[in-house]
């Protein structure tokens, strides 16, 4: 596969992952990650140690997404890197926090690396102030 085709396949994979997240198909999303996955959420605070492996990442998906009455996420920009197995993706979420009824609208930058047709590294940067506001009671 040439570099262009590899980049296209990797972008399609990220879009599939976000589609599964939006549909609440968490296991299908996890299945698209490599066994050696390293996930990092640098602004995740005390609730998210960094980095984590695939087993920890999989274990937190249901508890995380069960906190939303609705949630969707979609890419807005994809930036190719020199290495065809790396992408930087900008994306946005739209949701509602179940406990507060508040809107959850966040922006992200994800740095992805791919191996064997799956995501092997995913570093996600988001605005932690949006999280605090959406989950704050009162």
C-alpha positions in Angstrom: 0.0 0.0 0.0 1.4 3.4 -0.9 1.6 6.3 1.5 -1.5 8.0 0.2 -3.6 4.9 0.4 -2.3 4.2 3.9 -3.2 7.8 5.0 -6.7 7.4 3.5 -7.2 4.0 5.3 -6.0 5.5 8.6 -8.4 8.5 8.3 -11.3 6.2 7.5 -10.4 4.2 10.6 -10.5 7.3 12.8 -13.9 8.2 11.3 -15.2 4.7 12.0 -14.0 4.9 15.6 -15.8 8.2 16.1 -18.9 6.8 14.4 -18.9 3.8 16.9 -18.5 6.2 19.8 -21.4 8.3 18.6 -23.5 5.2 18.2 -22.7 4.0 21.7 -20.9 1.0 20.1 -18.0 1.0 22.5 -16.8 -2.6 22.0 -16.7 -2.1 18.3 -14.6 1.0 18.8 -12.3 -0.8 21.2 -11.9 -3.6 18.6 -10.4 -1.1 16.2 -7.5 -0.4 18.6 -4.3 -2.4 18.6 -3.4 -4.8 21.4 -0.5 -2.6 22.3 -2.6 0.6 22.5 -1.3 3.5 24.5 -4.0 6.1 25.3 -3.1 9.4 26.9 -5.4 12.2 28.1 -2.9 14.9 29.3 -5.7 17.1 30.7 -7.7 14.3 32.2 -6.9 15.2 35.7 -6.8 12.8 38.6 -9.4 10.5 37.2 -7.2 9.5 34.2 -3.7 8.4 34.8 -1.5 8.8 31.8 -0.7 6.9 29.8 -3.0 3.8 29.9 -3.0 0.5 28.1 -5.8 -1.1 26.1 -7.2 -3.0 29.0 -7.6 0.1 31.2 -8.9 2.1 28.2 -11.6 -0.6 27.5 -12.6 -0.7 31.2 -13.3 3.0 31.4 -15.4 3.4 28.3 -18.8 2.3 29.7 -18.5 4.3 32.9 -17.4 7.3 31.0 -20.1 7.3 28.3 -22.8 6.3 30.8 -22.5 9.8 32.3 -24.0 11.3 29.1 -27.7 11.2 28.1 -26.4 11.7 24.6 -23.0 12.0 23.0 -21.6 12.3 19.5 -18.1 13.1 18.2 -16.9 13.9 14.7 -13.7 15.0 12.9 -13.6 18.6 11.7 -10.0 18.6 10.2 -7.5 15.9 9.4 -3.8 16.8 9.1 -1.5 14.4 7.4 2.0 13.9 8.8 5.2 12.9 7.0 4.8 9.4 8.4 1.7 7.9 6.8 1.0 6.0 10.0 0.5 9.2 11.9 -2.4 11.7 11.8 -3.4 14.8 13.8 -7.2 15.1 13.9 -9.3 18.0 15.1 -12.7 17.0 16.3 -15.8 18.2 18.3 -18.2 16.6 20.6 -21.8 17.4 21.3 -23.6 15.8 24.2 -25.6 16.3 27.4 -24.4 15.3 30.8 -27.1 13.0 32.4 -26.6 14.2 36.0 -26.8 18.0 35.2 -28.7 18.2 32.0 -26.0 20.6 30.8 -24.7 20.7 27.2 -21.3 19.2 26.7 -19.6 20.8 23.7 -15.9 20.3 23.5 -13.1 20.6 21.0 -10.2 18.1 20.7 -6.9 17.5 19.0 -6.0 13.8 18.7 -2.6 12.6 17.8 -2.9 9.1 16.3 -0.4 6.5 15.3 -1.4 3.3 13.5 0.0 -0.2 13.4 -1.4 -3.3 11.5 -4.5 -1.3 10.4 -5.4 -0.3 14.0 -4.8 2.6 16.4 -1.8 1.9 18.5 -1.3 5.4 20.1 -3.9 8.0 20.8 -3.1 11.2 22.6 -6.2 13.4 23.1 -6.1 17.0 24.1 -9.4 18.7 25.2 -10.6 21.7 27.1 -10.9 20.6 30.8 -12.9 23.8 31.6 -15.7 22.6 29.4 -15.7 19.3 31.3 -15.8 21.1 34.7 -18.6 23.4 33.7 -20.8 20.6 32.1 -20.5 18.4 35.2 -20.9 21.1 37.8 -24.1 20.9 39.7 -26.1 24.0 40.4 
